[in-house]
Each structure stands twice: as structure tokens, then as C-alpha cells.
Amino acid sequence: MGVMERRFSRRNFLALATAAAAGAVASRVSVAAARAHPKARVVIVGGGFAGASCALHLRSADPALEVTLVDPDDRYVTCPMSNLVLVGLRGLGSITLSRDAVGRRGVTLVRDRVQAIDAEQRRVRLGGGAVIAYDLLVMAPGIRFLWGQPQGYDEAASLVMPHAWQAGAQTEILAAQLRAMRAGGVVAISVPAGPMRCPPGPFERASLMADFLKAHNPRAKVLIFDANNHFPKQDVFTDAWQALYPGMIEWIPVIQDGAVMRVVPEEMTLYTAQGARRADVINIIPPQAPALLAVEAGLASDHGWCPIDPQTFESTLVPHVHVIGDACIADPMPKAASSANAQAKQCARAILAALDRRPSSASLLESVCYSLLAPDRALSIHGRFQAADGRMLQLPAAEEPRTAAGEAEVRNAADWYQRIVADSFGRGPPA
């Protein structure tokens, strides 16, 4: 993690270790009016779905742009489809992306950590000492976990009670624990309050765990301790649970003592207001906030997330900086891969308009989230959004089925994943 240099102001310099990996894509951004900008330099920090998409769509729309993507990791493991890895429906390699393609699309790829940003001088200082000047900066730093919430849950505890909310090593830990669980054991999943990445994700996870246990450990149970009183598509999920996994999944909302307040990893115990609950496998999903990089840059509001102009995704707090992906406040858009991809494209259009000194238009942004309830059953959540009057508005979407769909929807989910990976990173994951 970078260290802020004290001789610069808090607003200008920031520190962080940004962990994401980048890939490349053939862009579909259409900006016919964009002219070449041979001297324009755009630096993008963070190479997940948001950062990689923005970099590649900018370069495709205007190959004269100097686009630099800064990210320290060689590979990126996608959170979408990681729940399938947990239960053996996919291998980890199938959701692991190389970043090699991004360089072949004309983006300058810098494998380093951002140490500091001087917003007044418009330059980025890297951990290796190099300095990169920019005309416009795009921040796509993603989230960080708020360690210590619940009490006792820190990085060391996550090796015993994995969160698996950042795909990769954590996914493998939780998968191994699930396979090794004693007969008739209990899995506990803790869902935090507040904005979080992939809101339906914990409930897809519970569904797929139950499907795995039904085949391999049929007397086992899955308990969901939820610090909220409602979750997305709740009626569809619960109907499917009753039909597919009767008696196996229990959802405990906050009004029924669902908020986990403390954990003791060495005892495999979690505590709610009513006392201790032991489990054999405990999956703690901690509360989330923007990466520390964004906070120390002065991009975050008192609410903790990063306010933006929803038409351009430019920060309302720091000029010449755009914020996209999970870190920004784009409610009611969910914090999800499809939202990040859509925001990246709109941000790219806005940057090109700004460089051309013309107004940016408010485009329709769409998102879709798929959740598998079983290997042959899935549901989807579709959203349509547009900026208006300084707000992001949700538009009416096509009516969605009130029950989980069958194998056709599962195929739709797999097809969507291949498309968004190609569109964001320029290539699909290994077969």
C-alpha cells in the first residue's frame, strides 16, 4: 500500500495498493464526431470491468489518444461466476483472465501500484518511482473491506472464515471447507448492511451451496444471517428454495436477530444480539467501502462513497477526475460488473466529448445480473438507467418472470458472461 507524501495536500496525494487486473476488448463505443487528440493523455487506475472497459473503448473510439492503464496484477479473477467455482460447476481457471490483450489494443499497460496522485499538477506517482502526467484521470479502484466489522473479523480471520467476495484464493479456501464439512454440518453466511458489491450474490451462493450439499451432504443446512430485512428477488429465491431445497436454507433477517456483531474464528463461533451461534463453515461478507486510494484522494463524501455527475461520471469533489465502477455513487444502479461496463462506456463518451469541447449526452445505461439457483435454474435482474437533472434515474424495464427460469436462462447467463468478458477485456477466459 502506498504512503501519502506529507508535503502535498490530502486532496492532491493519496495512497493505496490497487489490486485488479486488466484485459482488452474490441470496442463498441460509437463516437462519430470525435476527432483525433494526439496530445490528450488519459490515465486509468484499476483494471477490473470498469477500468479495462474504459481504456479499451477510449482507444477504439480514438486511436490517437494516449491511454495508460495502471494496475499491479498480471491476472484478474472475476467475481461473476465465482459462486459456481465454489461448488465445482466451474474451475478457477475459467474465470481467470490474462491482461496481455490490453497492450495489443494500443493501451499502455503499467504493472505497478499507485503511490500518490497530484490533482493540481495532474500527475500520478507510482510505487517504482515513475511519474505519469495526465490530462484526465479515471479512477476505477473498486472496493475495500471494512476490517473489524463484525468485531474480530480481520484479514487473519478471513483465512478461517473466508469472505470469498474477492475471487481467487478466498474462493478456493471456502470451496475446500465446503467439501470437507462434516456430515449434517451447518454453513453460516453473514450478509452486511449498506451498499455492497453484487447484492444478489450471497443468495445465489446459498442456493448453489444447498444444491451441492443436497447431493453430497443431504442433512446439512445453510443459515443466512442478514443485516437487512429484504434482498433482491426475494420472492423468487424463497420460492425456489422451498421447491428445490426444503428445510435446507434458513434466512434470518435483521429483525429476527440476523445481524452478526462479533466472531471468534478459533471457536468457529459468531455472535448476534441473542448470543453465540456455532457453525462448521462460516462465510463472513464484511461491509464495504471505496478503495482507500479514492478516499485519501478526497473523492469520497461523508457517506463514504464517491459522488459523481451521473452524465459524465466526473467527480463532484475533484476536477479532471472521473470515478466509475463499484467505488462511485450511481444509485440506483447496482454495484455489479454490467453496471461497471456500462458506466465505463458512458465515461469514455463523456471524455471524448470534453476533449472535443462539446456537450456530453446522457445515454441509456443497462445492467443485468444473473443468479443461478441450481445447475439448471436461474433468475435475472434487468435495469435501465439514465442521467437527468443531476440524478441517475431508473427507467421501467421489461416485466420479468416471477419464478426462476430453466436451462434457457442458465445458457443466457453463460452467454452474458462470455460477452461481457469479451467486451471489457478483449478476450474470453480459458475454456
NUMAR-511599 format. One record per residue (C-alpha): residue number from 1; residue in three letters; z, x, y. Coordinates in Angstrom, 2 decimals, decimal comma. Last residue first. Layout:
% residues N
- marse:koltor:up:east:north
- NUM:ALA:Z:X:Y
...
***
This chain:
% residues 431
- marse:koltor:up:east:north
- 431:ALA:-21,78:-12,38:-22,76
- 430:PRO:-20,84:-9,84:-20,11
- 429:PRO:-20,20:-11,40:-16,70
- 428:GLY:-23,14:-12,70:-14,70
- 427:ARG:-24,88:-10,83:-11,93
- 426:GLY:-25,28:-10,90:-8,18
- 425:PHE:-21,58:-11,18:-7,37
- 424:SER:-21,20:-14,46:-5,50
- 423:ASP:-24,31:-16,41:-6,50
- 422:ALA:-24,36:-15,02:-10,04
- 421:VAL:-20,65:-15,66:-10,53
- 420:ILE:-21,05:-19,12:-9,01
- 419:ARG:-23,94:-19,97:-11,32
- 418:GLN:-22,34:-18,70:-14,53
- 417:TYR:-19,13:-20,56:-13,79
- 416:TRP:-20,98:-23,78:-12,98
- 415:ASP:-22,84:-23,59:-16,28
- 414:ALA:-19,57:-23,20:-18,21
- 413:ALA:-18,00:-26,14:-16,37
- 412:ASN:-21,08:-28,30:-16,83
- 411:ARG:-21,01:-27,47:-20,56
- 410:VAL:-17,42:-28,73:-20,70
- 409:GLU:-18,54:-31,81:-18,78
- 408:ALA:-21,22:-32,51:-21,40
- 407:GLU:-18,65:-31,94:-24,17
- 406:GLY:-16,54:-34,90:-23,15
- 405:ALA:-15,35:-36,41:-19,90
- 404:ALA:-11,74:-36,91:-18,88
- 403:THR:-10,98:-40,36:-17,54
- 402:ARG:-11,03:-41,83:-14,06
- 401:PRO:-14,68:-40,82:-13,55
- 400:GLU:-15,57:-39,50:-10,10
- 399:GLU:-16,98:-41,52:-7,24
- 398:ALA:-19,33:-39,39:-5,19
- 397:ALA:-17,55:-37,67:-2,37
- 396:PRO:-16,49:-39,09:0,97
- 395:LEU:-16,14:-36,41:3,62
- 394:GLN:-13,13:-34,18:4,12
- 393:LEU:-12,79:-32,93:7,67
- 392:MET:-12,08:-29,38:8,76
- 391:ARG:-10,81:-29,50:12,30
- 390:GLY:-11,90:-28,14:15,68
- 389:ASP:-13,65:-31,33:16,71
- 388:ALA:-15,76:-31,38:13,54
- 387:ALA:-16,05:-28,97:10,62
- 386:GLN:-17,49:-30,36:7,41
- 385:PHE:-16,19:-30,93:3,89
- 384:ARG:-17,36:-32,32:0,56
- 383:GLY:-15,10:-32,17:-2,50
- 382:HIS:-15,50:-32,50:-6,25
- 381:ILE:-12,74:-32,43:-8,86
- 380:SER:-13,89:-32,06:-12,45
- 379:LEU:-12,48:-33,03:-15,82
- 378:ALA:-12,87:-31,52:-19,26
- 377:ARG:-12,98:-32,28:-22,99
- 376:ASP:-14,42:-30,40:-25,96
- 375:PRO:-12,29:-27,24:-26,00
- 374:ALA:-9,34:-29,29:-24,73
- 373:LEU:-8,07:-30,35:-21,30
- 372:LEU:-10,51:-28,08:-19,48
- 371:SER:-10,29:-28,08:-15,71
- 370:TYR:-13,29:-27,80:-13,41
- 369:CYS:-13,01:-27,37:-9,65
- 368:VAL:-15,87:-28,23:-7,31
- 367:SER:-16,40:-27,38:-3,67
- 366:GLU:-18,91:-28,34:-1,03
- 365:LEU:-19,39:-27,28:2,57
- 364:LEU:-21,75:-29,23:4,83
- 363:SER:-22,86:-27,09:7,73
- 362:ALA:-21,43:-26,99:11,23
- 361:SER:-23,94:-25,24:13,47
- 360:SER:-23,35:-21,92:15,20
- 359:PRO:-24,53:-21,61:18,76
- 358:ARG:-26,94:-18,81:19,68
- 357:ARG:-26,30:-15,25:20,80
- 356:ASP:-28,38:-13,83:17,94
- 355:LEU:-25,40:-11,78:16,79
- 354:ALA:-23,27:-14,91:17,03
- 353:ALA:-25,78:-16,90:14,97
- 352:LEU:-25,81:-14,19:12,30
- 351:ILE:-22,03:-14,22:12,18
- 350:ALA:-21,92:-18,01:11,93
- 349:ARG:-24,40:-18,08:9,04
- 348:ALA:-22,38:-15,45:7,19
- 347:CYS:-19,17:-17,41:7,80
- 346:GLN:-20,82:-20,53:6,40
- 345:LYS:-21,88:-18,60:3,31
- 344:ALA:-18,43:-17,12:2,83
- 343:GLN:-16,77:-20,51:3,28
- 342:ALA:-18,88:-21,96:0,46
- 341:ASN:-18,02:-19,08:-1,89
- 340:ALA:-14,32:-19,28:-1,06
- 339:SER:-14,33:-23,04:-1,61
- 338:SER:-16,02:-22,58:-5,00
- 337:ALA:-13,46:-19,95:-5,99
- 336:ALA:-10,48:-22,11:-5,10
- 335:LYS:-7,88:-22,59:-2,39
- 334:PRO:-8,57:-26,28:-1,83
- 333:MET:-10,42:-27,51:1,26
- 332:PRO:-8,20:-29,98:3,14
- 331:ASP:-7,28:-27,66:4,75
- 330:ALA:-9,14:-24,55:5,86
- 329:ILE:-6,17:-22,34:6,69
- 328:CYS:-7,30:-18,88:5,62
- 327:ALA:-5,88:-16,50:3,00
- 326:ASP:-7,54:-18,11:-0,05
- 325:GLY:-11,08:-17,41:1,10
- 324:ILE:-12,32:-16,51:4,55
- 323:VAL:-10,94:-14,86:7,69
- 322:HIS:-13,22:-13,77:10,54
- 321:VAL:-12,30:-11,07:13,05
- 320:HIS:-14,06:-10,47:16,39
- 319:PRO:-11,04:-11,79:18,30
- 318:VAL:-7,53:-12,04:16,78
- 317:LEU:-5,49:-15,26:16,86
- 316:THR:-8,00:-18,11:16,38
- 315:SER:-9,61:-16,12:13,58
- 314:GLU:-13,32:-16,72:13,17
- 313:PHE:-14,14:-19,00:10,25
- 312:THR:-17,25:-20,15:12,17
- 311:GLN:-17,03:-23,96:12,09
- 310:PRO:-13,45:-24,13:10,83
- 309:ASP:-12,17:-22,01:13,73
- 308:ILE:-9,44:-20,14:11,88
- 307:PRO:-5,70:-20,19:11,28
- 306:CYS:-4,36:-17,63:8,79
- 305:TRP:-1,45:-18,64:6,54
- 304:GLY:2,31:-18,16:7,01
- 303:HIS:3,26:-21,29:8,93
- 302:ASP:4,15:-19,11:11,91
- 301:SER:0,51:-18,15:12,04
- 300:ALA:-1,21:-15,31:10,19
- 299:LEU:-3,88:-13,04:11,66
- 298:GLY:-1,48:-10,67:13,40
- 297:ALA:-2,82:-7,71:11,45
- 296:GLU:0,51:-7,41:9,67
- 295:VAL:-0,02:-10,85:8,16
- 294:ALA:-3,60:-10,23:7,08
- 293:LEU:-2,74:-6,99:5,30
- 292:LEU:0,29:-8,62:3,72
- 291:ALA:-2,05:-10,73:1,60
- 290:PRO:-1,84:-14,40:2,51
- 289:ALA:1,04:-16,39:0,99
- 288:GLN:2,03:-17,56:-2,48
- 287:PRO:4,94:-19,16:-4,28
- 286:PRO:5,56:-17,77:-7,78
- 285:ILE:3,91:-19,02:-11,00
- 284:ILE:6,58:-18,39:-13,65
- 283:ASN:5,30:-18,65:-17,23
- 282:ILE:8,26:-18,62:-19,60
- 281:VAL:7,76:-18,25:-23,36
- 280:ASP:10,67:-18,88:-25,73
- 279:ALA:12,57:-21,18:-23,40
- 278:ARG:16,12:-21,57:-22,14
- 277:ARG:17,18:-24,05:-19,48
- 276:ALA:20,27:-23,45:-17,36
- 275:GLY:21,81:-25,86:-14,87
- 274:GLN:21,26:-29,11:-13,02
- 273:ALA:19,91:-27,58:-9,83
- 272:THR:17,36:-25,67:-11,91
- 271:TYR:17,92:-22,41:-13,74
- 270:LEU:15,58:-20,42:-15,95
- 269:THR:16,54:-18,50:-19,03
- 268:MET:14,78:-15,91:-21,13
- 267:GLU:18,10:-14,01:-21,31
- 266:GLU:16,69:-10,69:-20,11
- 265:PRO:14,48:-12,58:-17,66
- 264:VAL:17,27:-14,38:-15,82
- 263:VAL:15,54:-16,87:-13,52
- 262:ARG:16,66:-18,79:-10,45
- 261:MET:15,75:-21,92:-8,46
- 260:VAL:13,19:-23,66:-10,67
- 259:ALA:12,28:-27,00:-9,07
- 258:GLY:11,69:-29,75:-11,67
- 257:ASP:15,05:-31,50:-11,32
- 256:GLN:13,72:-35,05:-11,78
- 255:ILE:12,78:-35,47:-8,11
- 254:VAL:11,00:-32,10:-8,34
- 253:PRO:8,68:-33,30:-11,08
- 252:ILE:9,23:-32,59:-14,81
- 251:TRP:6,00:-32,84:-16,82
- 250:GLU:6,51:-32,91:-20,59
- 249:ILE:3,72:-31,85:-22,92
- 248:MET:3,97:-32,05:-26,73
- 247:GLY:5,05:-35,66:-27,31
- 246:PRO:1,52:-36,95:-27,80
- 245:TYR:-1,01:-34,11:-27,42
- 244:LEU:-4,52:-35,56:-27,35
- 243:ALA:-4,12:-39,18:-26,24
- 242:GLN:-0,91:-38,86:-24,26
- 241:TRP:-2,05:-35,58:-22,74
- 240:ALA:-5,42:-37,08:-21,80
- 239:ASP:-3,78:-39,97:-19,97
- 238:THR:-1,49:-37,51:-18,20
- 237:PHE:-4,36:-35,32:-17,02
- 236:VAL:-6,49:-38,20:-15,79
- 235:ASP:-3,57:-39,83:-13,95
- 234:GLN:-2,52:-36,54:-12,35
- 233:LYS:-5,96:-35,72:-11,01
- 232:PRO:-4,37:-33,21:-8,64
- 231:PHE:-0,55:-32,93:-8,80
- 230:HIS:2,34:-35,07:-7,63
- 229:ASN:6,07:-34,79:-7,05
- 228:ASN:6,19:-31,08:-6,32
- 227:ALA:8,49:-28,22:-7,43
- 226:ASP:7,07:-28,70:-10,94
- 225:PHE:8,78:-27,58:-14,13
- 224:ILE:6,11:-28,11:-16,80
- 223:LEU:7,52:-28,10:-20,34
- 222:VAL:5,20:-27,31:-23,25
- 221:LYS:6,47:-28,08:-26,75
- 220:ALA:6,17:-26,54:-30,22
- 219:ARG:6,24:-28,54:-33,46
- 218:PRO:2,49:-28,05:-34,00
- 217:ASN:2,49:-24,25:-33,91
- 216:HIS:-1,04:-23,05:-34,72
- 215:ALA:-3,39:-26,01:-34,26
- 214:LYS:-1,30:-28,16:-31,91
- 213:LEU:-0,11:-24,94:-30,28
- 212:PHE:-3,62:-24,02:-29,15
- 211:ASP:-4,32:-27,52:-27,81
- 210:ALA:-0,94:-27,55:-26,09
- 209:MET:-1,70:-24,20:-24,45
- 208:LEU:-5,05:-25,60:-23,31
- 207:SER:-3,41:-28,60:-21,68
- 206:ALA:-0,59:-26,62:-20,07
- 205:ARG:-3,11:-24,19:-18,59
- 204:GLU:-5,27:-27,02:-17,25
- 203:PHE:-2,08:-28,33:-15,66
- 202:PRO:-1,19:-24,99:-14,09
- 201:GLY:-4,75:-24,61:-12,71
- 200:PRO:-5,02:-27,94:-10,87
- 199:PRO:-3,84:-26,35:-7,56
- 198:CYS:-6,17:-23,33:-7,79
- 197:ARG:-4,46:-20,82:-5,46
- 196:MET:-1,35:-22,18:-3,82
- 195:PRO:-0,22:-24,11:-0,78
- 194:GLY:3,41:-25,22:-0,97
- 193:ALA:5,78:-25,85:-3,87
- 192:PRO:5,72:-23,65:-6,93
- 191:VAL:4,80:-24,57:-10,53
- 190:SER:7,05:-23,21:-13,32
- 189:ILE:5,62:-23,32:-16,85
- 188:ALA:8,03:-23,38:-19,81
- 187:VAL:6,82:-22,84:-23,38
- 186:VAL:9,20:-24,00:-26,11
- 185:GLY:9,38:-22,93:-29,74
- 184:GLY:8,84:-25,00:-32,88
- 183:ALA:7,69:-21,98:-34,85
- 182:ARG:8,46:-18,79:-32,97
- 181:MET:6,13:-17,56:-30,23
- 180:ALA:3,92:-14,59:-31,12
- 179:ARG:0,59:-16,15:-30,13
- 178:LEU:1,97:-17,46:-26,84
- 177:GLN:3,57:-14,12:-26,02
- 176:ALA:0,29:-12,28:-26,65
- 175:ALA:-1,61:-14,67:-24,37
- 174:LEU:1,01:-14,25:-21,62
- 173:ILE:0,74:-10,47:-21,71
- 172:GLU:-3,08:-10,50:-21,87
- 171:THR:-3,37:-12,76:-18,84
- 170:GLN:-0,98:-10,52:-16,92
- 169:ALA:-3,19:-7,52:-17,64
- 168:GLY:-6,22:-9,27:-16,16
- 167:ALA:-6,17:-12,47:-14,12
- 166:GLN:-3,89:-12,80:-11,12
- 165:TRP:-2,00:-16,03:-11,70
- 164:ALA:-0,90:-14,72:-15,12
- 163:HIS:2,68:-15,36:-13,94
- 162:PRO:4,31:-13,39:-16,72
- 161:MET:7,97:-13,88:-17,65
- 160:VAL:8,78:-10,55:-19,29
- 159:LEU:6,35:-8,31:-17,39
- 158:SER:6,73:-10,63:-14,39
- 157:ALA:10,44:-9,76:-14,27
- 156:ALA:9,57:-6,21:-13,23
- 155:GLU:7,39:-7,54:-10,41
- 154:ASP:10,19:-9,74:-9,14
- 153:TYR:11,69:-13,08:-10,15
- 152:GLY:15,47:-12,95:-9,82
- 151:GLN:15,71:-15,80:-7,32
- 150:PRO:12,67:-18,07:-7,55
- 149:GLN:11,17:-16,78:-5,34
- 148:GLY:12,21:-13,13:-5,18
- 147:TRP:8,61:-11,98:-4,97
- 146:LEU:6,41:-14,02:-2,66
- 145:PHE:3,10:-13,35:-4,39
- 144:ARG:0,17:-12,12:-2,34
- 143:ILE:-3,07:-13,92:-1,66
- 142:GLY:-6,69:-13,11:-0,92
- 141:PRO:-7,78:-10,27:1,35
- 140:ALA:-11,07:-11,76:2,57
- 139:MET:-11,09:-10,40:6,11
- 138:VAL:-14,45:-10,22:7,83
- 137:LEU:-14,77:-7,74:10,71
- 136:LEU:-17,42:-7,82:13,40
- 135:ASP:-18,81:-4,94:15,45
- 134:TYR:-17,41:-2,34:13,10
- 133:ALA:-16,41:1,30:13,04
- 132:ILE:-15,32:2,91:9,76
- 131:VAL:-12,69:5,66:9,77
- 130:ALA:-12,12:7,94:6,77
- 129:GLY:-8,60:9,17:5,98
- 128:GLY:-8,54:8,51:2,23
- 127:GLY:-6,35:5,47:2,78
- 126:LEU:-8,96:3,94:5,03
- 125:ARG:-8,99:3,41:8,78
- 124:VAL:-10,96:0,45:10,07
- 123:ARG:-12,41:0,37:13,57
- 122:ARG:-12,89:-2,21:16,25
- 121:GLN:-11,33:-0,31:19,17
- 120:GLU:-9,17:-3,29:20,07
- 119:ALA:-8,68:-4,51:16,50
- 118:ASP:-7,56:-1,10:15,23
- 117:ILE:-7,24:-1,64:11,50
- 116:ALA:-4,99:0,41:9,21
- 115:GLN:-4,67:1,70:5,66
- 114:VAL:-7,49:-0,18:3,98
- 113:ARG:-7,75:0,94:0,37
- 112:ASP:-10,76:2,74:-1,02
- 111:ARG:-13,91:2,15:-3,00
- 110:VAL:-16,46:1,78:-0,23
- 109:LEU:-19,62:-0,15:-1,13
- 108:THR:-22,42:-0,07:1,41
- 107:VAL:-24,34:-3,31:0,85
- 106:GLY:-28,04:-2,87:0,13
- 105:ARG:-28,34:-5,12:-2,90
- 104:ARG:-28,05:-2,22:-5,35
- 103:GLY:-24,63:-1,45:-3,93
- 102:VAL:-23,35:-4,90:-4,85
- 101:ALA:-24,67:-4,65:-8,41
- 100:ASP:-22,18:-1,98:-9,43
- 99:ARG:-19,10:-4,15:-8,88
- 98:SER:-18,55:-4,75:-12,59
- 97:LEU:-17,20:-8,14:-13,54
- 96:THR:-14,56:-9,12:-16,08
- 95:ILE:-14,59:-12,80:-17,13
- 94:SER:-16,32:-12,32:-20,49
- 93:GLY:-14,46:-9,07:-21,05
- 92:LEU:-11,17:-10,97:-21,24
- 91:GLY:-12,48:-12,82:-24,29
- 90:ARG:-12,98:-16,57:-24,27
- 89:LEU:-11,61:-19,54:-26,22
- 88:GLY:-8,69:-17,38:-27,36
- 87:VAL:-5,85:-19,38:-25,86
- 86:LEU:-5,06:-17,23:-22,83
- 85:VAL:-8,74:-16,37:-22,36
- 84:LEU:-9,48:-20,04:-21,71
- 83:ASN:-6,88:-20,01:-18,94
- 82:SER:-8,81:-17,11:-17,40
- 81:MET:-11,89:-19,31:-16,93
- 80:PRO:-11,66:-19,11:-13,13
- 79:CYS:-9,18:-16,31:-12,27
- 78:THR:-11,98:-13,78:-12,28
- 77:VAL:-11,37:-10,16:-13,28
- 76:TYR:-12,90:-7,76:-10,77
- 75:ARG:-13,83:-4,21:-11,63
- 74:ASP:-14,00:-0,84:-9,91
- 73:ASP:-11,11:-1,57:-7,60
- 72:PRO:-10,36:-0,19:-4,13
- 71:ASP:-12,29:-2,65:-1,99
- 70:VAL:-14,20:-2,16:1,25
- 69:LEU:-17,57:-3,89:1,68
- 68:THR:-19,84:-2,45:4,35
- 67:VAL:-22,77:-4,36:5,85
- 66:GLU:-25,13:-2,61:8,22
- 65:LEU:-27,56:-5,38:9,12
- 64:ALA:-31,28:-4,69:8,90
- 63:PRO:-31,55:-6,61:5,60
- 62:ASP:-30,91:-9,89:7,46
- 61:ALA:-30,42:-13,04:5,34
- 60:SER:-30,08:-11,08:2,10
- 59:ARG:-27,65:-8,63:3,64
- 58:LEU:-25,48:-11,40:5,06
- 57:HIS:-25,55:-13,30:1,77
- 56:LEU:-24,43:-10,22:-0,11
- 55:ALA:-21,50:-9,37:2,09
- 54:CYS:-20,29:-12,97:2,42
- 53:SER:-20,40:-13,60:-1,31
- 52:ALA:-18,58:-10,36:-2,11
- 51:GLY:-15,82:-11,15:0,36
- 50:ALA:-15,22:-14,76:-0,66
- 49:PHE:-15,51:-14,51:-4,47
- 48:GLY:-13,46:-11,32:-4,53
- 47:GLY:-14,38:-8,12:-2,73
- 46:GLY:-11,78:-7,63:-0,03
- 45:VAL:-12,30:-6,23:3,46
- 44:ILE:-15,73:-6,88:4,95
- 43:VAL:-17,18:-4,63:7,65
- 42:VAL:-20,14:-5,85:9,70
- 41:ARG:-22,11:-3,37:11,79
- 40:ALA:-24,88:-4,55:14,13
- 39:LYS:-27,17:-1,76:15,34
- 38:PRO:-30,31:-2,75:13,46
- 37:HIS:-29,83:-6,46:14,14
- 36:ALA:-33,03:-8,04:12,84
- 35:ARG:-33,61:-11,60:14,00
- 34:ALA:-32,08:-14,73:12,50
- 33:ALA:-34,05:-17,91:13,15
- 32:ALA:-34,84:-18,53:9,51
- 31:VAL:-31,22:-18,39:8,44
- 30:SER:-31,28:-19,69:4,88
- 29:VAL:-28,38:-18,45:2,78
- 28:ARG:-29,40:-18,48:-0,88
- 27:SER:-28,50:-14,91:-1,56
- 26:ALA:-29,35:-12,88:-4,66
- 25:VAL:-25,91:-11,66:-5,61
- 24:ALA:-23,56:-8,71:-5,69
- 23:GLY:-20,24:-7,66:-7,09
- 22:ALA:-16,89:-6,72:-5,68
- 21:ALA:-13,41:-6,04:-6,94
- 20:ALA:-10,10:-7,05:-5,54
- 19:ALA:-6,84:-5,38:-4,78
- 18:THR:-6,16:-4,85:-1,06
- 17:ALA:-3,27:-2,46:-0,62
- 16:LEU:-1,89:-3,22:2,76
- 15:ALA:-1,15:-2,04:6,23
- 14:LEU:-1,99:-3,30:9,63
- 13:PHE:-2,87:-1,96:13,00
- 12:ASN:-4,01:-3,78:16,08
- 11:ARG:-1,63:-6,67:16,42
- 10:ARG:1,34:-4,56:15,43
- 9:SER:0,49:-2,18:18,23
- 8:PHE:-0,62:1,39:17,59
- 7:ARG:1,63:4,41:17,79
- 6:ARG:3,55:3,12:14,81
- 5:GLU:0,87:3,72:12,20
- 4:MET:1,13:0,98:9,61
- 3:VAL:1,54:2,24:6,06
- 2:GLY:-0,99:1,38:3,39
- 1:MET:0,00:0,00:0,00
***
